[in-house]
Amino acid sequence: MQIDDASADVRATFRNTEKYDVDDAPAYFEKVQIKLEIVSPASGDQVKRLAAHAERACHAAQSLRHPIPVVLETALNGAALTD
């Protein structure tokens, strides 16, 4: 499929009240919005199918949709810091 130009505008809203000492709630994304602008002689249906395929293959988008454990391992001067 021919694509003459493409751009993505990615924006997010997030809760960050702990930073401002409002409460102790951790910061987290509330919404991520991606706006794709495509310039192409292709049909709208072709572009929609390509965008859906690309989104399914996007590790970042899929990870945000399916929460996963996040593990922090900290080392100081080569030695692991434990609790």
N, C-alpha and C positions, 0 to 999 in steps of 0.2 A: 504494500500500500504506500502510495506516495504521500509524504508529509513535507510541506514546504517550510513550515515553522511550527514550533510548539513551545509553550511556556506553562509553568505551574506556579500558582500563587497559593502558598500554604500558610494558614493562619490557625492559631489555637487560642482558646480561652482556658484559663486555669484558675483554680482556687489557690490562694497563697496568703491566707490570713495570718499564719504563724509569723511570717516575715515582718508583719506590721504589729505584732504583739496583740492581736485581737483574740486569738485562742491558740490551742496547741495542735490544731488539725494540721496534718502534713500537707504539703503542696501536691496537687495532682491536676492533670488535664481534665477539663469538663467536656471539651469538644475540640476536634481537629477538623478543619475544613480545607479541602483541596479544590481549587478551581483550575481546570485545564483549558487552555486556549489553543486550538488547533487550526492551522491554515493548511488546507488540503483540497484537491479536487475530488476526493473520495466522498462517498455518500455518508449521510448521518448514521445509518445503520452500521456501516463498516467501521466508522470511528467509535461508535458506542461499543461494538464488539471488541475492538482493539483495546480501548480504555478498560473494559471489564477484565480482559485477559491480563493486562499489565497490573491491575490492582490485585488480582488473585496471586500474582507472583511477587508482590511487594512485601518483603519481610517486615518492614516497619509498620505498614498498615495492618498486616495480619497479627503482628505482635500486640498492637494496641487493641485489637478486637478480642484477643484471647489472653487474658491476664496470665502472666507467668511469674514464677519466683525470681526475685532479684537478690543476689547474694553479694555482699561486700566483704572482701578479704583485704585486710590492711596489714602492711609490713613496714617495720621501722628498721632501717639499716640492715635489711635482709632477713630480719627475724619477724615471724608472724606475731601480730598483736591479737590476743584472745580476750574474751570477756573475763 
